[in-house]
Amino acid sequence: MKKVALVFVLAVFLPSLVLAWLAVRSLRDQQFVLERQQSLLYQSLADSVAKEAASLLAEHQREFARQVEAMLGENKATEVADSFDRRLRRDWRLADVGFAVSLDGQVYSPNVFDGTEAWRFRLENEKFLCSRESVQVYWNSPKGPINLSLADDPKAQNDAASGAQLPAANNPTLSGGAGKLSKDQKLLRNVEPQQVQQAMDNQAYSKVAPSEAEFRQLIGDSTEGTVARFLQNKLNLMFWYRSPRDPQLVFGALINLPHLAEALQRVVKIDTALLSDEICVALLDDHARPRAQTTLFETDWKHPFVATEIGEALPHWEVAVYLLNPARLSQSARTLKLTLGLLIAVLVLAIGVGGWLIVADLNRQLTLARQKTDFVSNVSHELKTPLTSIRMFSELLADGRVLEKEKQRSYLNIITAETARLTRLINNVLDFSRLERGEKKYNFAKCDLAGVVQETVETYRPHLEANGFKLECAPPESPLSVNGDRDALAQIVVNLLSNAEKYSNDRKEVRVETRRQSQPLPHVEVRVLDRGFGVPQGCEEKIFEQFYRAHDSLSSGIQGSGLGLTLARQIARAHGGDVVCQPREGGGSCFTLRLPAAPISTTN
């Protein structure tokens, strides 16, 4: 048994505890796992909105090209260039200023006398547009973004060819590129340049950095594109277009960012209705101020849950996702942690209980196997003892060695008693086998239990008195009717008397009582009382188990197979009753057979 238990612990219980420990350890990372899953989901949403915003910008850029071509029409390009600013602002809502320059450095539009906006635009951008100075810009065209600062730097060209990324510029208004910014980078926008440089040294390089280039160098052989630059910490976004009618002229527009933000509002949305109660999607400008949002919501806009920049056309503009209830994520993580913890505890408990049941059942099976082995030994011993007596006395009688009539009668009585004993033993074994297979049949009929008990006692009396027992029988004054099988009920009484005989001591007294009881329901009781050893405390129910014997030892001299009481209880329960054991006052035991009383028939 110890080996089996050890194997079970090592093979099942110990690995289960290790798995449970690993599962409990994994619970600590549930919030991180949940946040990771949420971030992947919301990041894909932000990427999708940012992609739609970039597509909308490309559509506006194509619309600008159509505006230019429509103005050119049948007119000369130079005539259109002179009045381009006024006409563009009149016809296209997104334009703050329209400009027209030639590749040789001549500015046709806007005229410095067209207003304050035109004058400021010429002041800030004329040298750049005329290719007389290089500035740091974010550049994009249908051919894709390029970094023109590589043109004159062979080492940088080699790094770019090998896939290396370039660091951002030191100017805080230009650094960060058009790639996705980290939260720390966003907080650096309004910090002193020296502090920015120290912090940026510890940051990952931006995917796209501003390029320092002249306007003519920037245009190259492209026909359209965008240029974004920061002036006084303010983003200036310009569309430009070269018509095939006059490739030397470049038409452009300084975009009105508030109007552009209004146009971008329609792409800031949540496709999944289930997420509208959980998150807010916002379009942030370069100062981390919301220009559009899906839900009225106030928070620290500089700290989104996830964010994606729109691209080179709008550097530092990004689509950000915010949790409407940040505490809900922690609550969900705690709920998930608690649920998984309870599940693990239940599983460990189930493993423990299951293991205990397996060990208990194994122990029971081993005990039963041992009892069966003892049963075989006991039955063999019980068969051998009466057979020896029968053979010895029958041989004496057959050889004619016993001539006295009294001795002959005594020997014959011994042979008869031993034969009856063998019959009872064999009947018990056969009846038990039939009960186990469910083949035992009963012939139920109304009978007088008091009469059955009286007949059985009188039949068994000579045997008990011959062995020195004092047998008393207290029959009732009137018949006690029950529905049952007479032979089966008689077998119960015989087994109880035999049990009283086997477990007797020096006080060989047996008393049988039969009576009617009305509480709790009308029933009949047969009580067999003895003055024997008694049943050890705690074994009152075990003695009715198959093969179990309270004094189970061949050396004790107590005969028996361990089936008598088992059969008595099974037969009683088949009749709707039971057999119970109680200690008797003054020593000994009291075995009680209870059977339902048959209804009393009444006649008029």
N, C-alpha and C positions, 0 to 999 in steps of 0.2 A: 504494500500500500504506500509506503514511504517513497519507493522508487517511482511509482506511478504519479504521485503528487509532485515529486521533483521534476519529472519529465513535463508535466502539465505547466508548472511554473516557468520552466526554462523555455518551453516551446510556444506557449500561448500567452500566459499572463504577463511575463516580463516584456516580451516584444510589444504587447498592447500598451503597457505603461510607457514604454519608450516613445511609441507613436503618439500617445496622448501628451507627453511632455513636449514633443516637437510641435504638436498642434497648438498647445498653449503658448509656446514661444512665438509662433507665427501670428498669434492674436495681437501682439504688440505692434505689428506692422500693418494692421488693417486700415488705419486712418491714412497712412502713406499710400497703400494700394488703392484705396477709394479715391483719394485726391488725384492719384496718377490716372485712374480711369476717367474721372471727371475732366481732368485737364486735357486728355487726348480727345474726348468728345467735344469739349468746348473749343479746343484749338482748331479742330477741323471746321467748326462753324465759323470761327473768326477768319480762317484762311479762305473759306468760301465767300464770305462777305467782302474781304479784301480783294479777292480776284474779280468779283463783280464790279467793285469800285474802279479797279484798274481798267476793266473792259469799258466802263462808262467813260472814263477819261479818254481812252482811245477813240471812242465814238465821237466825243466832243472835238478831238483833234481832227478827225476826218470831216466833221461838220465845218470846222474852221477852213479846211482846204476847199470845201465846196463853196464857202462864202467868198474866198479869194477868186476862185475860178468864175463864179457868177459875176463878180465886179469887173473882172478883166473882159469877159464877153468879147465884143468887137472893138473895145477900146485899147489904146496903147498902154503898155505896162507902166511907162513913166507917168502918164496922165493919172492913172489910178493911184500910183504911189504917192503923188503930191497930196491927194485928198483922202488917203486911205484911213487915217485916224478918225476923221469926222464920219465917214461913211460906215466904218466898222462899228463904232460905238452906237451909231444910229440903228444899224441892222442886226447886231449880234449882242445879246444881253450880257454874255459872259465877259466881254472885253472892257477893261478899264482904260487901256491905251492901245491904239494900233500903231505899229511901226513898219516902215519900209526902208531897207538899206541895200546898198549895192556891195558886192564883194570887194570893190576897190576902195571902200571906205566912205561913200557918200550917203548921208542920211536925207531921205526924201520926206519922211513923216515920222513923228509928229512935228509940227512947227512950234517953236518955243513960244510963239504968241497965241497959241490955241488955248491956253489956260494954265492954271497952276499945275495940274497933273501932268500936262505935256512938258512943261518946263522942268519939273522935278525928274521926270523920266529921262529927258535928255541929259540932265546933269548927272544922274547916277549911272546911266547905261551907255552914253554915247561913245566913250572911249572903248568900252568892251565890244559894242556892236560894230564899231569901225576897225576892230582888230588892232587897236593901238595899245592895249594892255591885256594881260592875262589875269583872270580871276578864278576863284574856286567855285565850281558849279557842279550840279548833278545833271547829267546829260543822258538823254534817251532818244531812241528812234526805232522805227519798225525793225531795223536790223539788230536791235538789242543794245544794252548799255555798254559803253567802253570807258576805260580810264585813259584819257589822253595825256596824262602826266607821264605815261610810259614812253612817250614818243622820243624824248631826248635822253632817256636813262637806260643804257644797255643792261646794267645789272638788274634794274626793275623789270626789263623785258624778259630776261632769263628767269627771274622769279615767277613772273606771270605765266610763262610757258610751262613751268614745272608745277603750277597749280597753287602757288603760295598766295596768301591773302595780304592785302596792303593795310597798314595801319591808317586810322583816321587822322585828319589834320588836327593841329593843336588848337585852332580857333574854336571856342565853345559854340559859336553860332553855326559852324559848318561841320563839326565833328559828328560822328554817329552814323553817317552814310544813310542809305535808303534801306538797309537791311533791318531785321527785327532788333530792337533795342532791349537790353535787359532793364530791370527796374532800377538798378543803380545808375545806369547811363541816363535814364530819364531825369533823375534827380540832379544831374550835373549840368543842366542846361543854363542855369542862372548862377553858376559858381565862377569864381575868378579863374582866369586861364591857367595860372600856375597850379592851382588845386585840381583843376580838370586834368592837366597833364599827369599829375601824380596818381590820380585815381584811374585814368585811362590806361596807364602802364600795367595795371593789374586786371584789365578787362580783356575779353576776347575781341579780336579784330572784327570790324563790321564787314558784312558780306559785300557792300558797295560803299565806296568812299568818294568824297568830292574830288573832282579833277580840276587842275589848274590849266587853263587853256584860253587861247584867243577864240573869238567867235568864228572867224574864217577857218581856223584849224579844227574847230568843233564840228562845223557843218560838213566839211570834207565833200564827198560826192553824194551825200544823202539828200533827199528831196523834202523831208519833213522830220519833225522831232519836237522834243520839249527841252527847255533849259530852266533849271531851278537854282536860285542863289539866295543867300541871306544877306540883307542889308539892314543895319541897325537892329539886328535880332528879329527881323521880319522877313518872312518867306515871300519871294517874288517868283511866280511861276509864269513862264512865257511859252506859248506855242509858236512855231515858225514853219514856213512852207515856201518852197521854191517851185514855181510853175514851169512846166516844160516850154511855155511860150517865151519866157525870158529867164534862163537859168542864172543870170547875173544878179537878179533882184531877189531879195529875201523879204517876204512879208511875215509879220509876226503880231502877236497880241499879248499884252500883259493881262493875265486872267484876274477877274474879280473873285477873290476867294470866298467871300460870303455867298455870292450867287452860286459859285461852284458847290459849296457845302449844301445849299438848298437842293441842288440837282442830285447830290449824292444821298440825300435822305431816303430816297425810295429804295436804295439797295441795302440800307441798314434795317434788317428785319430778322425775325426768327422763323424758320421754315416749320419747325416742329412745335405744335401748339402745347405739347406737354411741358416744354421747356420755358414757356412764357412766364410761368409762376416761379421759376427758379433763378433765372438770369436776366441781365440787362445787357444788350449789345449797344455800344456807343462808338461814334466816330469822333476821334480826338484830333485836334490840330497840333501844330508843332509846340504849343505851350501847354499841352495836356489838358486843354479845355474841350468839353463836349460840344460838338457842332450838330450832332443828331444822336438820338437814343430811342430805343424801343419802348422804354418804360420811364415814367417820371420817377426819378431816383436820385438821391444825393449821397455822395460818398467821397472818399479821397481818390480823385480821378487818376492820380499818379501811381496808384498801386492796383492795377487790374489783376484778375485771376489769371488770364492769359491774354495775349495781344499779338497782332500781326500788322506789320507796316504795309502800307498800300504799295509803295514802290518808289522808283527814282523820280517819277513825276511829282510826287508829293512827299518829299523827305520829312521824316518825323511825324507825319500823319499816320495814324494807325487805327485799326479796328480792335477795340478792347471788349472783353467779356468780364462782367462783374457778377458776383453772387448776390442775389437780393437778400438772402439770409445766410451769411457765412457760418452762423452757429449751426445751421441745419446739417452741414457736412460733418461737423464734429458729432452732432447728435446721431446722425446715420451711422457714423463709424462706431460710436459707443453702442448703439442698438445692435449693429452687426456683430460687434465683439461680444456683447452679452449673449446674443442668440447662439453664436458659435461656441462660446464658453459653456453655456447650458447644454448644448448638443454634445460637446465633448464629455462633460460631466455625466450626462445620461448614458452615453456609450460606454464610458469607463465603468459606471455603475452596473450597466447591463453585462459587461464582460465579467466584472467581479461576481455578480449574482449568478450569472451563467456558469462561471467556473466553480463557484461553491456548489451549485446544483449538480454539476457533473461529478465533482469529487464526492458529494454526498451519495449520489446514485451509484458511483463506482464502489464506494464503501459498502453500500447496501448490497450490491451484487456480489461483492467479495464475501460479505457475511452470509448471504444466501447460499453461495457456493460451498462455504465451509459448513453451513447447516445441512446442506444436502449430503455432504460427505459424512457428517455425523449421523444423519438419518439412515444412510446405507449401513453404517456400522451398527447403529441401534437396532434396526430391523433385522440385520443378520444375527445379532446377539439374541433378540427376542424370538426369532425363528428357531435358533439352535437350542435354546434352553427348554422350551416345551417339547420339541422333537426328541431331545435326549431323554426327557422324563417319559414320554409316551413309548419310546423304543425300549427303555429299560424295564418299565412295568409290564408292557405287553410281552416281552421276552420271558419274564419271570412267570407270568400266567400261562404262556404257551408251553413252557418247559415242564409245567406241573410242579414247580418247586414250592408253590404256596398252596397249602392244603386247607388252611383255616378260612372259614367263610367270611369272617370279619375282615381279614387282611385282603381277601380277594375283592370284597365290596369296596374297601378303602382304595385299593389300587385302581379299580374300575372308576371310582369317583375322581381320582387324580387324573386318569386318562381323559375322562369326560371334560373336566375343568380345563385341562391343557388344550384339548381340542377346541373348546369354546373360545379360549384365549387366542389360539391361532386364527380361528374364524374371524374374531373381532379385528385382529390386526390386519388380516388380508382384506376384510370388508372396508376398513378405514382407508387402506391404500387404494383400493379400487374406486371407492366413492370419491376420494380426493381427486383421482385421475379424471373421473367423469365430470366432476365439478369444474376442474380446470379447463376441460374441453367443452364445457357447456352442454354435456350430454345427459346430465342427471335429470331424471323425470320423477315427478311426484304425483301420486294419486290422491288429490284433495277430496276430502269428504268430511261431513260433520261427524265428530267423534267426541267421546268423553275423555278429556285429558287426565282427569283424576283416575279413571279406570286404567288408562295406559300406564300411568306412573305406578299404580298399585301392582299391576301385573309384572312390570319390569323389575320392580323392587323385590317382589316375591321370587322371581326367577333368579335374581342375583344374590338373594339372601344366603342360600346355603354356602356359596363360595366365600362371601365375606365372613360369615360366622365361623366357617372352617378355618379361616385365617385369624380368628380371634377378635373380630370386629363386633361392636355393639351397634346394631342397625335399628333405628327408630323411623317409623313412617307415620305421619299425621295426615290421614286423608280428610277431605272436607265432608261436610254433612250432606251435601247435594252434588249432583254431577256438574262438571265444569266443561261446557261445550266449546269446542274450537273447530275451525276448518283447517284440516291438515292431513298429512300422510301418517297413519298410525306407526308404520315401521320406522319412518324417518324420525318421528318424535321419540319413539322408544330408543333409537340409537343415540339421541342426544342424552337421554337419562343414563343409559349404559356408560357413555363416555364420561359423564360427570361423576358417576359412581366409581368408575375405574380410576379416574384422576384422583378422587378422594382416597382411594385405596393406596395408590402408588406413592403419594406424598404425605402419608401418615407418619406419625412418630409413636412414642410409647402410649399415647392416649388414643386408642383405636375406637373412635366414636364417629358415627355418621348418622345425620338426621336429615330426613326428607320431608319437606312441607309443601302442600299444594293449597292455594287459596285464590279467591277472586279479589281484585282491586278495582276501584271505581275512579281513581285519580291518576293521571290527568284525564285519561280515557278508560273506559271499561276494558280490562285485560285480565289474563290469568297468569299467575306466577307459580313456578316450581323452584323451590330453594333446596340446594344440596349443601349442607353445612358439615364441616369436618373440624378436627382438632389437630391438623397436621402442621407442617412447617410454615404454612402461609406463603403468600406471594411477596417477594421482595418489593420494597417501595420503589415506585417508578416503572414497574414491570406489569402493571395491571392490564395494559393494552397489548404489550409485546407478547404475552403468553398466548394470545389468539392468532399470532402470525404463524405462517406455515414453517414447520421444522424448528421453531423456537422452543427452548426448554429452559425454564428458570434455574433448574439444577441439572444442567446438561453435562453429564459426565458418566462414562461407563464405570468408572471406579467408585462412584457414589452408590451403585447398586440399585438405582431407581430405573425401572424399565419404562419404555415408551418410545414412540416414534416422533413425537412433536406434532401429530396431526389430529389428535382427539379433540382438543378445544377449537382448533381451526374449523373442523367439520361441524362441530356443534353450533358455532356461530353462523357459519354459512347456511346450514339447514334452517336455523331459526330465522335468519333474515329472509330466506326464501319464503318463509311462512308469514312474513310481515312483522316479525318480532326481533328479539335479540337475546344474547347471553352476556351478562356482565359479571364482574368479580369485585367483591368487597371484603375487607378484613372482618373477621368475626370477633366479637367481644370475648375476651378470655383466651384468645389464641386460635389460630386456624383461619380458614377461608370460608366464604359464602358465595357460591355460584348460583346466579338467578337466571332462570329461563322465563322470558316474558313473551306471551303470545296474545294477539287480539282476541277478545271474547266473541263468540258467535252470537248473532242476534237471538234473543229469546223469542221463540214462536208463541203466539197467543191464539187461542181458539175460543169462539163464541159458544 
